[in-house]
Amino acid sequence: MTTLTTPLPRREPLKNSLLDVPPLQDGDRLTRAEFERRYDAMPELKKAELIEGVVHMGSPVSANNHAEPHFDLITLLGLYRLHTPGVVGGDNGTLRLDLDNEPQPDAYLRILAEFGGQCVLDEKGYVAGAPELVAEVAASSVSYDLHDKLNAYRRNQVREYLVWRVRDREVDWFVLREGQFERLPLGADGLLRSEVLPGLWLDPQAIIARDAARMFQVAMQGVASPEHHAFLARLKAAEQPVAE
């Protein structure tokens, strides 16, 4: 006895499925749109950046050379944010700077647009434009944080750029002047004081030594300073109603 079977209909390949999207690879040269398409198709990927059109992939990070210094830096910037209405911060948030650059910095502080800030949130909730301050934790001076990424931040008008070089035991703080990054000078007391975000103070030797008590003391002195109070007044005066 012969059994007749109806052949199954041919299954057409899925179009534009995640399986069709090539994975990101370190060193790929992509447009920002293609970088985002591939990144979105890799939900398991925690960190990737597009710097000057080149993909940089995240790698495992050690506690002493990155994770714990990162935590200390975030704590200091977070303290400033809590004492400065009109300023917000982020941790590993994507910045849409230009068509060749979409970094994911360790931290940033930005003045809200309604208080006169220079960047905004776009329709997808990403930061579009350059925050007032970007901070990175790097291993040493050979890191791309101090080369290609520095140039991308400078060209896109990041007003201050802070890099903690953990292995070198150094802190670099740059301020944008006439289109160029210049080093923020140390005060006579050995402190670094932001020019763009008044009251943001840092003792570089304390943070290098991981002296939490001294770091906190200096940070609190900064937000209690006359220049910080004057900055709060300027922010308040600049405040504009948020559009509905």
Short mmCIF file of the C-alpha atoms (twelve columns), coordinates in Angstrom:
data_MODEL
# 
_entry.id   MODEL 
# 
loop_
_atom_site.group_PDB 
_atom_site.id 
_atom_site.type_symbol 
_atom_site.label_atom_id 
_atom_site.label_alt_id 
_atom_site.label_comp_id 
_atom_site.label_asym_id 
_atom_site.label_seq_id 
_atom_site.Cartn_x 
_atom_site.Cartn_y 
_atom_site.Cartn_z 
_atom_site.pdbx_PDB_model_num 
ATOM 1   C CA . MET A 1   0.000  0.000  0.000  1 
ATOM 2   C CA . THR A 2   1.427  3.347  -1.009 1 
ATOM 3   C CA . THR A 3   0.938  6.336  1.241  1 
ATOM 4   C CA . LEU A 4   0.810  9.691  -0.473 1 
ATOM 5   C CA . THR A 5   2.183  12.622 1.477  1 
ATOM 6   C CA . THR A 6   1.882  16.265 0.711  1 
ATOM 7   C CA . PRO A 7   5.300  17.890 0.565  1 
ATOM 8   C CA . LEU A 8   5.860  20.644 3.114  1 
ATOM 9   C CA . PRO A 9   5.948  24.122 1.640  1 
ATOM 10  C CA . ARG A 10  9.428  25.492 1.154  1 
ATOM 11  C CA . ARG A 11  10.441 27.819 3.941  1 
ATOM 12  C CA . GLU A 12  11.827 31.086 2.678  1 
ATOM 13  C CA . PRO A 13  14.857 32.442 4.533  1 
ATOM 14  C CA . LEU A 14  14.062 35.148 7.028  1 
ATOM 15  C CA . LYS A 15  14.827 38.609 5.843  1 
ATOM 16  C CA . ASN A 16  16.544 41.141 8.103  1 
ATOM 17  C CA . SER A 17  16.547 38.748 11.040 1 
ATOM 18  C CA . LEU A 18  19.200 38.931 13.706 1 
ATOM 19  C CA . LEU A 19  20.827 35.890 12.085 1 
ATOM 20  C CA . ASP A 20  21.497 37.984 8.987  1 
ATOM 21  C CA . VAL A 21  23.432 40.636 10.904 1 
ATOM 22  C CA . PRO A 22  27.212 40.121 11.012 1 
ATOM 23  C CA . PRO A 23  28.681 40.269 14.519 1 
ATOM 24  C CA . LEU A 24  30.805 43.178 15.621 1 
ATOM 25  C CA . GLN A 25  34.527 42.490 15.467 1 
ATOM 26  C CA . ASP A 26  37.289 44.496 17.082 1 
ATOM 27  C CA . GLY A 27  38.912 46.674 14.436 1 
ATOM 28  C CA . ASP A 28  35.916 46.708 12.060 1 
ATOM 29  C CA . ARG A 29  35.541 49.951 10.115 1 
ATOM 30  C CA . LEU A 30  31.855 50.837 10.066 1 
ATOM 31  C CA . THR A 31  29.466 53.696 9.691  1 
ATOM 32  C CA . ARG A 32  27.612 54.657 12.854 1 
ATOM 33  C CA . ALA A 33  24.334 53.283 11.470 1 
ATOM 34  C CA . GLU A 34  25.914 49.887 10.706 1 
ATOM 35  C CA . PHE A 35  27.686 49.860 14.078 1 
ATOM 36  C CA . GLU A 36  24.359 50.400 15.847 1 
ATOM 37  C CA . ARG A 37  22.641 47.719 13.734 1 
ATOM 38  C CA . ARG A 38  25.239 45.119 14.658 1 
ATOM 39  C CA . TYR A 39  25.406 46.207 18.288 1 
ATOM 40  C CA . ASP A 40  21.615 45.942 18.631 1 
ATOM 41  C CA . ALA A 41  21.804 42.381 17.282 1 
ATOM 42  C CA . MET A 42  24.212 41.372 20.066 1 
ATOM 43  C CA . PRO A 43  22.263 41.864 23.330 1 
ATOM 44  C CA . GLU A 44  24.811 39.764 25.210 1 
ATOM 45  C CA . LEU A 45  27.557 42.300 24.405 1 
ATOM 46  C CA . LYS A 46  28.171 44.675 27.292 1 
ATOM 47  C CA . LYS A 47  30.419 47.287 25.710 1 
ATOM 48  C CA . ALA A 48  31.557 48.295 22.243 1 
ATOM 49  C CA . GLU A 49  32.554 51.707 20.935 1 
ATOM 50  C CA . LEU A 50  32.950 53.326 17.541 1 
ATOM 51  C CA . ILE A 51  35.940 55.664 17.640 1 
ATOM 52  C CA . GLU A 52  36.968 57.471 14.465 1 
ATOM 53  C CA . GLY A 53  35.072 54.860 12.452 1 
ATOM 54  C CA . VAL A 54  36.816 51.877 14.101 1 
ATOM 55  C CA . VAL A 55  35.120 49.373 16.411 1 
ATOM 56  C CA . HIS A 56  36.668 48.833 19.838 1 
ATOM 57  C CA . MET A 57  35.337 45.883 21.809 1 
ATOM 58  C CA . GLY A 58  35.175 45.685 25.569 1 
ATOM 59  C CA . SER A 59  37.345 43.117 27.320 1 
ATOM 60  C CA . PRO A 60  37.284 41.589 30.805 1 
ATOM 61  C CA . VAL A 61  38.335 44.143 33.427 1 
ATOM 62  C CA . SER A 62  40.215 43.535 36.640 1 
ATOM 63  C CA . ALA A 63  39.115 44.880 39.989 1 
ATOM 64  C CA . ASN A 64  42.271 46.806 40.830 1 
ATOM 65  C CA . ASN A 65  43.006 48.300 37.394 1 
ATOM 66  C CA . HIS A 66  39.501 49.301 36.386 1 
ATOM 67  C CA . ALA A 67  36.381 48.202 38.269 1 
ATOM 68  C CA . GLU A 68  37.250 49.625 41.680 1 
ATOM 69  C CA . PRO A 69  38.854 52.869 40.410 1 
ATOM 70  C CA . HIS A 70  35.779 53.286 38.198 1 
ATOM 71  C CA . PHE A 71  33.543 52.906 41.248 1 
ATOM 72  C CA . ASP A 72  35.495 55.582 43.165 1 
ATOM 73  C CA . LEU A 73  35.314 58.003 40.242 1 
ATOM 74  C CA . ILE A 74  31.576 57.442 39.804 1 
ATOM 75  C CA . THR A 75  31.087 58.074 43.540 1 
ATOM 76  C CA . LEU A 76  32.822 61.460 43.325 1 
ATOM 77  C CA . LEU A 77  30.948 62.566 40.209 1 
ATOM 78  C CA . GLY A 78  27.695 61.310 41.694 1 
ATOM 79  C CA . LEU A 79  28.230 63.392 44.819 1 
ATOM 80  C CA . TYR A 80  28.642 66.501 42.678 1 
ATOM 81  C CA . ARG A 81  25.513 65.663 40.699 1 
ATOM 82  C CA . LEU A 82  23.475 65.268 43.923 1 
ATOM 83  C CA . HIS A 83  24.491 68.757 45.046 1 
ATOM 84  C CA . THR A 84  23.986 70.427 41.660 1 
ATOM 85  C CA . PRO A 85  20.395 70.600 40.365 1 
ATOM 86  C CA . GLY A 86  20.471 70.973 36.592 1 
ATOM 87  C CA . VAL A 87  23.441 68.606 36.201 1 
ATOM 88  C CA . VAL A 88  23.045 64.855 35.627 1 
ATOM 89  C CA . GLY A 89  25.539 62.064 35.119 1 
ATOM 90  C CA . GLY A 90  25.842 58.710 33.400 1 
ATOM 91  C CA . ASP A 91  27.836 55.499 33.618 1 
ATOM 92  C CA . ASN A 92  28.763 53.680 30.385 1 
ATOM 93  C CA . GLY A 93  26.054 55.466 28.433 1 
ATOM 94  C CA . THR A 94  26.253 55.721 24.649 1 
ATOM 95  C CA . LEU A 95  27.123 59.140 23.226 1 
ATOM 96  C CA . ARG A 96  26.154 59.901 19.638 1 
ATOM 97  C CA . LEU A 97  28.861 62.397 18.794 1 
ATOM 98  C CA . ASP A 98  29.128 62.296 14.987 1 
ATOM 99  C CA . LEU A 99  28.932 59.840 12.094 1 
ATOM 100 C CA . ASP A 100 32.260 58.190 13.016 1 
ATOM 101 C CA . ASN A 101 32.107 58.273 16.798 1 
ATOM 102 C CA . GLU A 102 29.787 56.579 19.256 1 
ATOM 103 C CA . PRO A 103 31.761 56.085 22.480 1 
ATOM 104 C CA . GLN A 104 30.527 54.578 25.722 1 
ATOM 105 C CA . PRO A 105 32.586 56.436 28.330 1 
ATOM 106 C CA . ASP A 106 33.089 55.248 31.875 1 
ATOM 107 C CA . ALA A 107 31.302 58.357 33.162 1 
ATOM 108 C CA . TYR A 108 30.054 61.765 32.142 1 
ATOM 109 C CA . LEU A 109 28.392 64.835 33.609 1 
ATOM 110 C CA . ARG A 110 26.149 67.031 31.518 1 
ATOM 111 C CA . ILE A 111 24.157 70.175 32.092 1 
ATOM 112 C CA . LEU A 112 20.534 69.572 31.148 1 
ATOM 113 C CA . ALA A 113 19.468 71.363 27.976 1 
ATOM 114 C CA . GLU A 114 16.810 73.352 29.833 1 
ATOM 115 C CA . PHE A 115 19.574 74.765 32.043 1 
ATOM 116 C CA . GLY A 116 21.742 75.748 29.084 1 
ATOM 117 C CA . GLY A 117 23.558 72.470 28.422 1 
ATOM 118 C CA . GLN A 118 25.070 71.705 25.037 1 
ATOM 119 C CA . CYS A 119 23.679 68.191 24.427 1 
ATOM 120 C CA . VAL A 120 20.220 66.614 24.418 1 
ATOM 121 C CA . LEU A 121 18.539 63.231 24.559 1 
ATOM 122 C CA . ASP A 122 17.396 62.035 21.138 1 
ATOM 123 C CA . GLU A 123 14.224 60.124 20.305 1 
ATOM 124 C CA . LYS A 124 15.811 56.832 21.381 1 
ATOM 125 C CA . GLY A 125 17.036 58.184 24.696 1 
ATOM 126 C CA . TYR A 126 20.705 58.415 23.695 1 
ATOM 127 C CA . VAL A 127 22.831 61.460 24.474 1 
ATOM 128 C CA . ALA A 128 23.199 63.376 21.220 1 
ATOM 129 C CA . GLY A 129 26.149 65.728 21.232 1 
ATOM 130 C CA . ALA A 130 28.940 66.242 23.706 1 
ATOM 131 C CA . PRO A 131 28.469 66.318 27.481 1 
ATOM 132 C CA . GLU A 132 30.254 69.051 29.382 1 
ATOM 133 C CA . LEU A 133 32.594 66.523 31.068 1 
ATOM 134 C CA . VAL A 134 33.636 63.006 30.078 1 
ATOM 135 C CA . ALA A 135 35.721 60.742 32.336 1 
ATOM 136 C CA . GLU A 136 37.580 57.531 31.542 1 
ATOM 137 C CA . VAL A 137 39.587 55.037 33.569 1 
ATOM 138 C CA . ALA A 138 42.585 53.945 31.491 1 
ATOM 139 C CA . ALA A 139 45.504 51.621 32.125 1 
ATOM 140 C CA . SER A 140 48.274 53.892 30.852 1 
ATOM 141 C CA . SER A 141 49.228 56.629 28.416 1 
ATOM 142 C CA . VAL A 142 49.260 54.158 25.514 1 
ATOM 143 C CA . SER A 143 45.501 53.602 25.838 1 
ATOM 144 C CA . TYR A 144 43.323 54.823 22.977 1 
ATOM 145 C CA . ASP A 145 41.555 56.961 25.613 1 
ATOM 146 C CA . LEU A 146 44.478 59.379 25.253 1 
ATOM 147 C CA . HIS A 147 44.817 59.168 21.479 1 
ATOM 148 C CA . ASP A 148 41.940 58.531 19.034 1 
ATOM 149 C CA . LYS A 149 39.261 58.963 21.664 1 
ATOM 150 C CA . LEU A 150 40.809 62.189 22.958 1 
ATOM 151 C CA . ASN A 151 40.790 63.596 19.416 1 
ATOM 152 C CA . ALA A 152 37.158 62.578 18.908 1 
ATOM 153 C CA . TYR A 153 36.111 64.250 22.158 1 
ATOM 154 C CA . ARG A 154 38.090 67.397 21.324 1 
ATOM 155 C CA . ARG A 155 36.653 67.692 17.829 1 
ATOM 156 C CA . ASN A 156 33.110 67.214 19.122 1 
ATOM 157 C CA . GLN A 157 33.479 69.921 21.764 1 
ATOM 158 C CA . VAL A 158 33.587 67.928 24.996 1 
ATOM 159 C CA . ARG A 159 34.510 70.817 27.245 1 
ATOM 160 C CA . GLU A 160 36.492 68.866 29.832 1 
ATOM 161 C CA . TYR A 161 38.033 65.402 29.673 1 
ATOM 162 C CA . LEU A 162 39.269 63.542 32.752 1 
ATOM 163 C CA . VAL A 163 41.435 60.417 32.424 1 
ATOM 164 C CA . TRP A 164 42.658 58.429 35.416 1 
ATOM 165 C CA . ARG A 165 45.677 56.362 34.294 1 
ATOM 166 C CA . VAL A 166 45.665 53.685 36.965 1 
ATOM 167 C CA . ARG A 167 48.910 51.850 36.196 1 
ATOM 168 C CA . ASP A 168 50.770 55.115 35.577 1 
ATOM 169 C CA . ARG A 169 49.394 56.540 38.854 1 
ATOM 170 C CA . GLU A 170 48.470 59.777 37.071 1 
ATOM 171 C CA . VAL A 171 45.350 61.850 36.494 1 
ATOM 172 C CA . ASP A 172 44.985 63.944 33.322 1 
ATOM 173 C CA . TRP A 173 42.315 66.632 33.242 1 
ATOM 174 C CA . PHE A 174 41.956 68.536 29.986 1 
ATOM 175 C CA . VAL A 175 39.925 71.661 29.318 1 
ATOM 176 C CA . LEU A 176 38.881 72.783 25.820 1 
ATOM 177 C CA . ARG A 177 40.273 76.178 24.892 1 
ATOM 178 C CA . GLU A 178 39.985 77.566 21.355 1 
ATOM 179 C CA . GLY A 179 39.410 74.099 19.932 1 
ATOM 180 C CA . GLN A 180 42.367 72.468 21.696 1 
ATOM 181 C CA . PHE A 181 42.645 70.408 24.875 1 
ATOM 182 C CA . GLU A 182 44.958 71.952 27.455 1 
ATOM 183 C CA . ARG A 183 45.814 70.486 30.828 1 
ATOM 184 C CA . LEU A 184 43.883 71.923 33.731 1 
ATOM 185 C CA . PRO A 185 46.482 73.452 36.049 1 
ATOM 186 C CA . LEU A 186 46.895 72.260 39.606 1 
ATOM 187 C CA . GLY A 187 46.016 74.759 42.288 1 
ATOM 188 C CA . ALA A 188 48.623 75.881 44.800 1 
ATOM 189 C CA . ASP A 189 47.055 73.373 47.208 1 
ATOM 190 C CA . GLY A 190 47.512 70.486 44.757 1 
ATOM 191 C CA . LEU A 191 43.824 70.278 43.787 1 
ATOM 192 C CA . LEU A 192 42.212 70.143 40.354 1 
ATOM 193 C CA . ARG A 193 39.152 72.368 39.979 1 
ATOM 194 C CA . SER A 194 36.781 72.173 37.037 1 
ATOM 195 C CA . GLU A 195 36.346 75.377 35.061 1 
ATOM 196 C CA . VAL A 196 33.174 74.215 33.320 1 
ATOM 197 C CA . LEU A 197 31.449 72.708 36.379 1 
ATOM 198 C CA . PRO A 198 32.463 74.992 39.249 1 
ATOM 199 C CA . GLY A 199 32.706 73.230 42.590 1 
ATOM 200 C CA . LEU A 200 33.845 69.930 41.076 1 
ATOM 201 C CA . TRP A 201 37.131 69.475 42.932 1 
ATOM 202 C CA . LEU A 202 39.540 66.554 42.874 1 
ATOM 203 C CA . ASP A 203 42.663 65.744 44.843 1 
ATOM 204 C CA . PRO A 204 44.607 63.650 42.303 1 
ATOM 205 C CA . GLN A 205 46.991 62.230 44.900 1 
ATOM 206 C CA . ALA A 206 44.092 61.133 47.103 1 
ATOM 207 C CA . ILE A 207 42.276 59.349 44.294 1 
ATOM 208 C CA . ILE A 208 45.502 57.665 43.124 1 
ATOM 209 C CA . ALA A 209 46.142 56.484 46.690 1 
ATOM 210 C CA . ARG A 210 42.483 55.413 46.997 1 
ATOM 211 C CA . ASP A 211 42.215 57.601 50.121 1 
ATOM 212 C CA . ALA A 212 38.426 57.648 50.391 1 
ATOM 213 C CA . ALA A 213 38.284 59.993 53.390 1 
ATOM 214 C CA . ARG A 214 40.404 62.638 51.643 1 
ATOM 215 C CA . MET A 215 38.537 62.247 48.333 1 
ATOM 216 C CA . PHE A 216 35.207 62.820 50.089 1 
ATOM 217 C CA . GLN A 217 36.552 65.757 52.118 1 
ATOM 218 C CA . VAL A 218 37.772 67.587 49.015 1 
ATOM 219 C CA . ALA A 219 34.578 66.848 47.073 1 
ATOM 220 C CA . MET A 220 32.458 68.289 49.897 1 
ATOM 221 C CA . GLN A 221 34.662 71.380 50.101 1 
ATOM 222 C CA . GLY A 222 34.044 71.907 46.397 1 
ATOM 223 C CA . VAL A 223 30.246 71.813 46.605 1 
ATOM 224 C CA . ALA A 224 30.370 74.126 49.636 1 
ATOM 225 C CA . SER A 225 32.560 76.685 47.838 1 
ATOM 226 C CA . PRO A 226 31.422 80.172 46.820 1 
ATOM 227 C CA . GLU A 227 32.008 79.331 43.140 1 
ATOM 228 C CA . HIS A 228 29.657 76.373 43.353 1 
ATOM 229 C CA . HIS A 229 26.952 78.516 44.939 1 
ATOM 230 C CA . ALA A 230 27.421 81.092 42.174 1 
ATOM 231 C CA . PHE A 231 27.135 78.320 39.574 1 
ATOM 232 C CA . LEU A 232 23.859 77.125 41.115 1 
ATOM 233 C CA . ALA A 233 22.506 80.648 40.792 1 
ATOM 234 C CA . ARG A 234 23.533 80.815 37.130 1 
ATOM 235 C CA . LEU A 235 21.872 77.482 36.413 1 
ATOM 236 C CA . LYS A 236 18.682 78.641 38.083 1 
ATOM 237 C CA . ALA A 237 18.682 81.877 36.095 1 
ATOM 238 C CA . ALA A 238 19.182 79.959 32.831 1 
ATOM 239 C CA . GLU A 239 16.400 77.459 33.475 1 
ATOM 240 C CA . GLN A 240 13.788 77.221 30.738 1 
ATOM 241 C CA . PRO A 241 10.456 75.376 30.884 1 
ATOM 242 C CA . VAL A 242 10.578 71.852 29.497 1 
ATOM 243 C CA . ALA A 243 8.589  71.513 26.257 1 
ATOM 244 C CA . GLU A 244 5.577  69.188 26.530 1 
# 
